Amino acid sequence: MPTISMFYGILVSMYALDTQKHHLPHIHIRYNEYKVVLSIPDGDVLEGQLPTRQMKLVQAWIELHRDDLMADWFLASSGQTPFKIDPLR
């Protein structure tokens, strides 16, 4: 699973061909022992949990990079490697 961005200890990943379980565009987030799957483009939780502070950071990042995330989703869902996306600064 390629990591497409990393900021403030938060890892953002996107699986290639990962369309079976959640059936819609999504990203995987890891922060310490926490794991969460968030939908693109709205950032809704599909599975797991994340501390409130980190969730707000990730949702702000999704808002800033919605178009890039959707482009990466198109690549990943067709089996290609997604591009890196700038971290939240």
GIVENQUI-V123116 format. One record per pair of residues at least 6 apart in sequence whose ideal C-beta (glycine too) atoms are under 7 Angstrom apart, sorted by the first residue. I is the first residue (numbers start at 1). J is the second residue. D is the distance in Angstrom with one decimal. If there is no record, write none. Layout:
i	j	d
I	J	D
I	J	D
This chain:
i	j	d
1	13	4.6
1	15	4.9
1	28	6.7
2	13	6.4
2	14	6.6
2	81	5.8
2	82	6.1
3	11	5.4
3	12	6.7
3	13	5.1
4	12	5.5
4	13	6.4
4	14	5.4
4	72	6.1
4	82	5.3
4	84	5.7
4	85	5.2
5	12	4.3
5	84	6.6
5	85	4.6
5	87	5.2
6	12	6.9
6	87	6.1
7	87	3.5
7	88	4.5
8	57	6.1
9	31	6.0
10	29	6.3
10	31	4.9
10	54	5.8
10	57	6.6
10	58	6.2
11	30	4.4
12	27	5.6
12	29	5.8
13	27	6.9
13	28	4.5
14	27	5.5
14	28	6.9
14	72	5.8
14	73	6.9
14	76	4.9
14	82	5.0
15	28	6.8
15	76	6.6
16	76	4.8
16	79	5.5
16	80	7.0
16	81	6.8
17	77	6.7
17	79	5.4
18	76	6.8
19	77	5.4
22	37	6.4
22	46	5.2
24	39	5.9
25	39	6.7
25	40	4.1
25	70	6.5
25	73	4.1
26	37	5.4
26	38	6.2
26	39	5.1
26	40	6.1
26	46	5.8
27	38	5.6
27	40	6.3
27	69	6.7
28	37	5.6
29	35	7.0
29	36	4.8
29	38	6.2
29	50	6.1
29	58	5.7
31	50	6.0
31	54	5.0
34	49	6.2
34	50	5.0
34	51	6.6
35	48	4.8
36	45	6.0
36	47	6.9
36	48	3.8
36	49	5.8
36	50	4.5
37	46	4.4
37	47	4.4
37	48	5.9
38	44	6.7
38	45	6.2
38	46	6.6
38	58	6.7
38	62	6.9
39	46	5.6
40	62	6.8
40	69	4.7
40	70	6.1
40	73	5.9
41	66	4.7
41	70	6.5
43	59	4.3
43	62	4.5
50	58	6.9
57	88	5.9
60	88	6.5
61	88	4.4
62	69	6.6
65	85	5.2
68	85	4.9
69	85	6.9
72	82	3.6
72	83	6.0
72	85	6.9
75	81	6.9
75	82	5.0
76	82	4.8
